[in-house]
Amino acid sequence: MSASEEARSTVLDRIRAALGVASFDRARRTAVTRRLERHPSGTIPSRATRSGGERVALLTDMLTKQGADVSRVATQKEAVGAIASYLGTCNLPPRLRMGADPVLAALPWREAWDIERSFGRAEPDDRAALSRATVAAAETGTVFLASGSDNPTTLNFLPEAHTIFIAASDIVGSYEEAWDRLRAIYGQGTLPRTVNLISGPSRTADIEQTIVRGAHGPSRLHVLIFG
């Protein structure tokens, strides 16, 4: 047993002792296993039951209220144009860091020949990044980004401006639906190592209750809805 495993076992043993539970309580283990297999849903708010265009409108409204910039485009060409336009709006150079996501790679980048693209994990000098969200939950205006070489997690934190591409068809109502979508994509028990939930640009009010952007990640967030 490794040191970390031993430490974990010690903590769990203390919790069991405090609860008066045996280490190998078969009934409790069975109950936990069944719950994990069923993925029971909690109470779903009424706003999360909207469908179609109402979901897109709700996601847009929630994101905007939380400080994000939201654009909607109908074509791939418009998507590239919106990305280029956003860089200009932020007064940033036409350079992007992105991963190997095939959906983003398929965009007609030649239509924006002046955008210089770099690939892989974010570097300290990167000022703008592009990622694709796997799914989004309209109820809170939250996009879900799965870690991996297609969309490296560092893109969510290092650059000062972050554009997130999400297909309108990948916008669901509730968190429960979003997690179900992820399980369907990656398989039962094989979710990515990290799933980042993003609802707006990074900000904090820890110091004198003054809002400061960019404290723990990008100070500007652009969500690009396609379709």
Protein Blocks (a to p, Z undefined) as FASTA:
>chain_A
ZZklmmmmmmmmmmmmmnopafklfklmmmmmmmmmnopacdddfklmpghjlmmmmmmm
mmmmnopacdddfbfklmmmmmmmmmmmnopacdddddfbfklmmpcfklmmmbccdedj
ddfklmbdcdddfbdcfklopacddedjklgfklmmmpmbdcddddfklpcfblmlmmmm
mmmmnoghiacfbdcddfbdcddfkbgoiacehklmcfbdcdddeZZ
